[in-house]
Amino acid sequence: MSEFEHGLNERIDQTRAQLAVARDEGDDYLVEVLLGDLESLVELAGDNDVATGEMKQILAAETGTIPVIEEPERGSANAD
């Protein structure tokens, strides 16, 4: 795991801990801000070729959304 990926994972863990506190305190605004932060971290990972599968599962769990199944990328070997 690269240092960059390790840093992202740490940020995600910290943000999830802050989310738990914000939810316990009933701070809906802070919850929304932190969920936006999580989404940004997942996007940042994807933009930098870091595997995001587990991160997307975490985001889905935190937001309560149904995960979207992405279309597999078609390479030249699969072209018609």
N, CA, C and O of each residue as an XYZ file, in Angstrom:
320
protein
N       0.853     -1.176      0.000
C       0.000      0.000      0.000
C       0.898      1.239      0.000
O       1.841      1.351      0.783
N       0.579      2.140     -0.882
C       1.376      3.359     -0.981
C       1.093      4.284      0.206
O       0.088      4.144      0.903
N       1.995      5.218      0.409
C       1.819      6.199      1.485
C       0.560      7.035      1.239
O      -0.162      7.382      2.173
N       0.313      7.350     -0.030
C      -0.879      8.116     -0.392
C      -2.152      7.352     -0.017
O      -3.067      7.910      0.590
N      -2.196      6.069     -0.388
C      -3.365      5.246     -0.070
C      -3.531      5.086      1.436
O      -4.650      5.117      1.950
N      -2.434      4.918      2.131
C      -2.488      4.811      3.597
C      -3.061      6.095      4.205
O      -3.878      6.044      5.124
N      -2.628      7.233      3.687
C      -3.145      8.514      4.172
C      -4.639      8.658      3.914
O      -5.379      9.148      4.767
N      -5.082      8.227      2.724
C      -6.518      8.270      2.424
C      -7.307      7.401      3.403
O      -8.347      7.811      3.917
N      -6.802      6.209      3.649
C      -7.495      5.311      4.581
C      -7.576      5.905      5.980
O      -8.590      5.761      6.663
N      -6.511      6.571      6.406
C      -6.529      7.228      7.718
C      -7.564      8.352      7.747
O      -8.302      8.497      8.722
N      -7.615      9.144      6.677
C      -8.598     10.237      6.603
C     -10.023      9.688      6.631
O     -10.900     10.260      7.279
N     -10.250      8.588      5.936
C     -11.578      7.974      5.932
C     -11.936      7.491      7.328
O     -13.060      7.701      7.786
N     -11.003      6.852      8.005
C     -11.258      6.386      9.374
C     -11.569      7.554     10.308
O     -12.485      7.469     11.126
N     -10.808      8.644     10.185
C     -11.032      9.818     11.028
C     -12.402     10.433     10.742
O     -13.122     10.824     11.660
N     -12.748     10.511      9.469
C     -14.028     11.107      9.084
C     -15.179     10.251      9.592
O     -16.194     10.784     10.042
N     -15.036      8.934      9.525
C     -16.091      8.045     10.037
C     -16.258      8.208     11.555
O     -17.376      8.167     12.068
N     -15.148      8.390     12.262
C     -15.228      8.600     13.706
C     -15.947      9.916     14.005
O     -16.773      9.983     14.915
N     -15.631     10.961     13.236
C     -16.302     12.242     13.415
C     -17.788     12.132     13.078
O     -18.624     12.769     13.719
N     -18.111     11.324     12.070
C     -19.512     11.102     11.703
C     -20.286     10.464     12.851
O     -21.415     10.855     13.148
N     -19.672      9.488     13.486
C     -20.340      8.817     14.601
C     -20.651      9.805     15.718
O     -21.733      9.765     16.303
N     -19.713     10.681     16.011
C     -19.919     11.691     17.055
C     -21.024     12.662     16.639
O     -21.912     12.982     17.429
N     -20.958     13.122     15.401
C     -21.960     14.077     14.910
C     -23.355     13.466     14.943
O     -24.323     14.142     15.291
N     -23.461     12.200     14.586
C     -24.769     11.522     14.639
C     -25.255     11.385     16.072
O     -26.431     11.610     16.357
N     -24.346     11.013     16.980
C     -24.716     10.886     18.394
C     -25.204     12.211     18.961
O     -26.098     12.240     19.806
N     -24.615     13.306     18.494
C     -24.988     14.632     18.984
C     -26.175     15.222     18.228
O     -26.676     16.288     18.586
N     -26.623     14.529     17.183
C     -27.766     15.018     16.412
C     -27.448     16.225     15.554
O     -28.343     17.008     15.235
N     -26.191     16.392     15.175
C     -25.761     17.534     14.359
C     -25.899     17.173     12.881
O     -24.930     16.753     12.248
N     -27.093     17.335     12.337
C     -27.382     16.943     10.966
C     -26.534     17.689      9.942
O     -26.124     17.113      8.934
N     -26.273     18.959     10.195
C     -25.460     19.736      9.270
C     -24.049     19.160      9.182
O     -23.525     18.962      8.086
N     -23.440     18.893     10.320
C     -22.094     18.335     10.335
C     -22.071     16.957      9.683
O     -21.105     16.616      9.000
N     -23.108     16.168      9.880
C     -23.198     14.855      9.232
C     -23.139     15.026      7.717
O     -22.400     14.312      7.040
N     -23.912     15.966      7.187
C     -23.917     16.199      5.737
C     -22.551     16.660      5.238
O     -22.099     16.224      4.179
N     -21.900     17.527      5.983
C     -20.570     18.013      5.603
C     -19.576     16.853      5.583
O     -18.787     16.723      4.647
N     -19.616     16.024      6.601
C     -18.686     14.897      6.687
C     -18.954     13.850      5.613
O     -18.018     13.236      5.102
N     -20.216     13.642      5.266
C     -20.532     12.729      4.165
C     -19.974     13.269      2.855
O     -19.490     12.504      2.021
N     -20.039     14.581      2.673
C     -19.432     15.204      1.500
C     -17.926     15.006      1.490
O     -17.326     14.784      0.438
N     -17.318     15.090      2.671
C     -15.877     14.842      2.769
C     -15.544     13.409      2.359
O     -14.566     13.177      1.648
N     -16.355     12.449      2.806
C     -16.130     11.057      2.429
C     -16.236     10.877      0.916
O     -15.410     10.201      0.303
N     -17.251     11.484      0.328
C     -17.420     11.394     -1.124
C     -16.196     11.976     -1.837
O     -15.724     11.412     -2.824
N     -15.695     13.083     -1.347
C     -14.518     13.709     -1.950
C     -13.285     12.819     -1.839
O     -12.479     12.751     -2.767
N     -13.141     12.143     -0.718
C     -11.997     11.244     -0.540
C     -12.069     10.067     -1.513
O     -11.050      9.649     -2.063
N     -13.263      9.539     -1.722
C     -13.428      8.439     -2.668
C     -13.118      8.915     -4.090
O     -12.460      8.208     -4.853
N     -13.584     10.092     -4.436
C     -13.284     10.658     -5.762
C     -11.788     10.887     -5.930
O     -11.224     10.598     -6.985
N     -11.151     11.405     -4.894
C      -9.707     11.639     -4.937
C      -8.959     10.329     -5.157
O      -8.008     10.273     -5.937
N      -9.386      9.293     -4.478
C      -8.755      7.981     -4.649
C      -8.904      7.509     -6.092
O      -7.930      7.074     -6.707
N     -10.107      7.593     -6.629
C     -10.347      7.166     -8.001
C      -9.549      7.964     -9.009
O      -9.040      7.415     -9.986
N      -9.441      9.250     -8.773
C      -8.680     10.119     -9.676
C      -7.188      9.796     -9.672
O      -6.462     10.152    -10.600
N      -6.741      9.115     -8.614
C      -5.320      8.799     -8.481
C      -5.051      7.299     -8.588
O      -4.055      6.794     -8.071
N      -5.954      6.602     -9.268
C      -5.793      5.171     -9.552
C      -5.628      4.305     -8.306
O      -4.901      3.311     -8.326
N      -6.298      4.683     -7.235
C      -6.335      3.863     -6.033
C      -7.634      3.071     -6.083
O      -8.683      3.624     -6.414
N      -7.577      1.788     -5.761
C      -8.771      0.953     -5.760
C      -9.802      1.546     -4.796
O      -9.484      1.858     -3.648
N     -11.032      1.697     -5.273
C     -12.056      2.364     -4.474
C     -13.200      1.444     -4.067
O     -14.157      1.903     -3.443
N     -13.128      0.173     -4.398
C     -14.228     -0.733     -4.097
C     -14.631     -0.719     -2.630
O     -15.805     -0.539     -2.305
N     -13.663     -0.906     -1.751
C     -13.951     -0.922     -0.312
C     -14.401      0.456      0.166
O     -15.291      0.565      1.010
N     -13.785      1.507     -0.375
C     -14.164      2.868      0.011
C     -15.609      3.159     -0.376
O     -16.345      3.797      0.377
N     -16.009      2.688     -1.556
C     -17.383      2.907     -2.004
C     -18.370      2.144     -1.125
O     -19.478      2.619     -0.879
N     -17.974      0.969     -0.654
C     -18.831      0.211      0.261
C     -18.991      0.953      1.584
O     -20.081      0.990      2.155
N     -17.918      1.534      2.061
C     -17.969      2.318      3.300
C     -18.883      3.518      3.106
O     -19.720      3.806      3.962
N     -18.732      4.216      1.991
C     -19.563      5.377      1.703
C     -21.036      4.974      1.626
O     -21.900      5.666      2.164
N     -21.318      3.866      0.965
C     -22.698      3.390      0.854
C     -23.261      3.056      2.231
O     -24.420      3.355      2.519
N     -22.449      2.441      3.076
C     -22.904      2.105      4.422
C     -23.177      3.363      5.239
O     -24.157      3.425      5.981
N     -22.316      4.359      5.105
C     -22.480      5.589      5.874
C     -23.664      6.421      5.387
O     -24.323      7.091      6.182
N     -23.931      6.379      4.090
C     -25.029      7.184      3.550
C     -26.341      6.418      3.507
O     -27.407      7.010      3.344
N     -26.263      5.096      3.654
C     -27.469      4.279      3.597
C     -28.006      4.136      2.190
O     -29.190      3.858      1.999
N     -27.143      4.323      1.198
C     -27.583      4.215     -0.195
C     -27.378      2.802     -0.707
O     -26.592      2.025     -0.165
N     -28.096      2.499     -1.751
C     -27.922      1.214     -2.416
C     -26.712      1.348     -3.328
O     -26.646      2.279     -4.132
N     -25.754      0.434     -3.217
C     -24.566      0.550     -4.060
C     -24.908      0.399     -5.536
O     -25.784     -0.378     -5.915
N     -24.202      1.154     -6.346
C     -24.382      1.094     -7.791
C     -23.377      0.099     -8.340
O     -22.186      0.164     -8.034
N     -23.871     -0.822     -9.152
C     -22.984     -1.798     -9.774
C     -22.474     -1.180    -11.070
O     -23.245     -0.870    -11.978
N     -21.174     -1.010    -11.130
C     -20.576     -0.363    -12.284
C     -20.376     -1.359    -13.408
O     -20.114     -2.539    -13.174
N     -20.504     -0.870    -14.628
C     -20.249     -1.690    -15.804
C     -18.758     -2.011    -15.858
O     -17.929     -1.124    -15.656
N     -18.410     -3.260    -16.126
C     -16.979     -3.566    -16.278
C     -16.433     -2.875    -17.513
O     -17.126     -2.727    -18.519
N     -15.183     -2.457    -17.422
C     -14.563     -1.802    -18.564
C     -14.268     -2.838    -19.628
O     -13.793     -3.936    -19.338
N     -14.553     -2.474    -20.845
C     -14.304     -3.404    -21.937
C     -12.954     -3.078    -22.559
O     -12.710     -1.957    -23.005
N     -12.104     -4.059    -22.577
C     -10.801     -3.897    -23.219
C     -10.874     -4.309    -24.665
O     -11.921     -4.754    -25.137
N      -9.783     -4.167    -25.371
C      -9.764     -4.486    -26.797
C     -10.002     -5.978    -27.032
O     -10.483     -6.362    -28.098
N      -9.675     -6.816    -26.062
C      -9.880     -8.255    -26.210
C     -11.355     -8.605    -26.218
O     -11.736     -9.633    -26.778
N     -12.205     -7.769    -25.605
C     -13.625     -8.033    -25.527
C     -14.413     -7.299    -26.605
O     -15.638     -7.409    -26.656
N     -13.735     -6.560    -27.455
C     -14.443     -5.777    -28.464
C     -15.064     -6.707    -29.493
O     -14.514     -7.754    -29.836
N     -16.249     -6.281    -29.978
C     -16.947     -7.088    -30.974
C     -16.358     -6.948    -32.336
O     -16.840     -7.569    -33.284
